[in-house]
């Protein structure tokens, strides 16, 4: 079973207006509410592509119940840990006339030590843990050490552990041996302490990170596609056909969802990368925080060019 962990989920309220009017009333032309968070996005993509996963993490208050209900209605299996604080609500504001989008992200509630302990114990007791995807920001009161504990627990189960984080959480997490990480090229650059301007520099950085104990690395590069590096040798590049991007929100999470689902189905690395690339490109075509649609992913799939490096 694929399990995803989102410690700081959110309700994303996507609001569309014609144009923002300073010092005047701006009328909404549309409002949509999504259950959001990086791991939750992965679970939503896995579901959309015909797979099954279980979404774990912290939820609280009315917003947390609404988030859980949205996921259940969408067919995503959930087993969240309740906290006292209210799940955060983010605002995504889109000006249709100007083609501009603004994302206002809330900090989220505080999660206490008891909630952290309950979640870690829940993961420890999972009998069918095959894949563990750990991603997203940390709520107040939670340090990156919780990721370290979850990685260790996943490894003890023999699970394929994927970490999608940035900064200190990524650096500390790597020390505990996740099987796979998925930074973008900026995040990978911060990890190795230098800017990565081209493909060769990205591959050199991957070699450094493999030496830290990470077997699989997927690097996202926006319109330039994905690079995959395996410590044992195989390296691939995947590039989707040009798509008219509406919003890149969730594209990286869609890459993770497509890759992990394909990996769980026994596909080889190059084909897993193809599914990740197609899912990411299909998400870029959707508005706001909407994720990929299966028909779009399948239409793009055969057009993704996968090249051995």
N, C-alpha and C positions, 0 to 999 in steps of 0.2 A: 504494500500500500504506500502511496505517496502522502506524506504529511507536510503541511506548510505551517510555518510559525510567523505570526505578525504580532509583535508586541505593542505596536502603537497604531492600530487601525484607525480608520476615519470614515465618516460619511462625507462624500464629496458632493457638494451642491453646485451643479453647473448651471449658471445663470447666463442667459443670452439677452443682450440689449442691442438696439440699433446703433446708438452712439451714446457715450457718457456725456452728460450735460452738467458742467460745473455750476453750482449754486442754483440748480433747477431740478425738477422731478424727472428722473429717468425711468421710463416704463420697461418692465421686463417683457420680452417676447417669448420666452420659454424657460422652464425650470425642470431639471432632471436631477434625481438623487441616486448616487451609486454607492455601493459598499466598496471601500477602497483600502489600500495598504498593499505593500509590495507582495507579501506572501499570499494575501487574499486574491490579488490579481493573478498570481500563478495558479491558484486553485480554480479561479473562474475560467482561465484559458484551458486548463486541463479538462474541465467539464465541457467547454465548448467544442473541444476537439475529440470528444467521445471517451475520455478517460474518467477515472474516479480518484478523488483525493479527499483528505480531511483537513479542514482549516482549523488551526489552533491559535491561541493568543489571548489577549486581554480585552474584555469588553465591560462597559459599565453604564448604568443609567438608561434613560429612555432612548438616547441615540444608539447605545449598544444593542438594545433590543431591536431597534429598527434595522440596524446593520445586519444582525443575525437573521431577521425575517426576510430581508432582501436576498440574502444568500440562499436561504432555504427555498424561497420561491424560484430562484434561478437553478435549483438542483445541486447546489454545493453543500456537501455534508460538513457540519460544523460541530466542534466540541470545545467551546471557548471557556476560559477561566474568568469568573466574575470578579470585578474589582469595585471599590466604593465610588471612585470618581466617574465622571461622565465622559464617554467616548467623544473624541474631538470631532468637530465639523469644519471641513475646509471649504473655501469658496473659490470656484473657478469662474471667472467673469470673462465673457467673450463679447467683443464689439463686432457685430456682423458687418457693419458698413466699412469699418477700418481694417477688418481682418486681424485684429489684435486680440490676444488672450492674456489674462492676468490670473496668477494662482496665488491665493492668500492661504497660507498653511498655519493651522493652529498648533500650539505646542503639545497639547494632549494632557491627560490626567496623570496623577501620580499613582504608581503601583507600589504597594508596600512589600516588605520582605515575605510576609505570609503568602501573598499571591504568587511571588516568584517561586517560593518553595512548592506550592501546589502545582504550578505549571511544570516545573522540572520533574516532580514526582509522577505527574501524568505521563510525560514522555518516557520516563524510566519504565513504566508499567506496560507500554505498548507491546503487544505480542506480534504484530504484523508490520513492524517498521522496516520498510525496504528502502525508502527514500525520505530524506529530511531536508527540506528547503528552509533556510533561515535567512530572513531578509528584512530590510527596512530600518527605520529609525527606532531609537529607544525612548520609552516614556520617562517622565521625571521619576527619580527614585530608583532607576535601574541602570546599572553600569554594564559595560561590555563583557564583564565576567559571566553574565548569564548566557551569552553566546558560546563562551568557552565551555561551560557546563553542558549545554545542549549538544555541542559538537562531540564532546567526550561520550555522552550518552548514546548518540547515534552510532559512533564508532563501536561502542561496546555491543550494540545490537547487530553489527555487521552491515549497517545501512550505508547507502551512498549519500553522503552529506554535502549539500551545496550551500555555500555562504555567499550572499550578495549584500555586501556592506561597503563602507567607505571609512577612510581615516583610521583612527585608533581601533575601532571595532574590527576592521579588516585585518589590521596588523596583528592585533592580539589573537584574533580567531585563527589566523594561519598557523600560529605556534601550536595549536591543538589539533592540527591535521585534518581539515576538511578535505574531502576527495576532490572538490571542484570549487572554483570561485568564478564570478562573472562581473569583473569590473568593466567600466568603459575605459577608453584610452587615457582619459584625464585621471581617473581613480588609480589606474595602474601606474601612471606617472608619479602620482603622489606617494604610492607605496614604495617605489624604488628611488624616489628622491630626485627626479629629473623629468623634463618635458620629453614626450615621445612624438617626434615629428613625422615619422614614416613607418612603413611596415617592418623594415629591418630592425629599427629601434624597439618596436613593440615585441618582436620575436626575441631580441636580446633580453628585454625585461622579463619575458616569460621564462627564459632559461634561469634567470636569477631567482624567480619565485618558485620554480620547480625545485631548486636547491634548498628552499625553505621547507619542503615536504608536501607541496601541493601537486597532485598528479595531473589534474585536468584544469585548463584555464580557457575561458571563453571571453574574448575582448570585443565589446561592441564599439562600432565606429560610425554611428549614424548612417548617412547615405553611402558610406564606403563599406558597409556590411560588417561581417564578423570575422574574427580570426580565432581558430581553435588550436591549442597546443597541448600535446600529451607528453609527459615526462619520458615515456618510453620511445618517443620518436615521431609518430604521425602528426603532421600539422596541415591544417586546411584553411582556406579562405572561402567564405560564402558571400555572394553579392546578389541581391534581389533585382528584378527589373525595376526601372524607374517608376515610382508611384507618386501620385499627387498627395503630398502629406497635408493632412488637416490638423493633426495634433500628435506630437510624439509622446504624450503622457501615457505611461504603461507599456511602451514599446519594449523596453529592456526586460520588464517582468514577463512579457509575452515570449521573448526569446527563451527565458528560463523555462516557462511552461511547455513550450514546444519541444525544447531539447530534452527535458526530464521525461516527458511522456514518451517520446520516441526511444529514449534510452531504456525505459522500463519495458518497452515492447521488444527489446533485443536488437534494435537496429545498430549498425556500425556507426562510428563517430561521424563520418562525413554526412551520413543521412540524418543523424540527430541534429547536426548543425544546419542542414537544409530545412528541417522542420522549424528549428528555432528562428532562422532567418525569415522564413515565410510568415510565421506568426508575428514577428516584430514588424515586418513591412505591412501586413494586413491591419495591424493596430494603428499604424501611422496614418492610414487612410480614413479612420473613423473620427468623428468629432469629439471634442472635449475629453472626458475620461472614459469614453466608451472603448471597449477592447475589441479584439479581432472577431470576425465571424468565420465559422468553419468553411463556408463556401468560398470566401475570399482566400483563405489560407490554401485550400486545395487548388484554387485557380492559379495561385502564384507559385505553388510548390515546384512544378516541373520547369518553371522559368528561372529558378534560383540556380546560379552558376557556382558550383563547388570545385575549387582548384586545390590540388596538393601543393604544398609549399616546400 
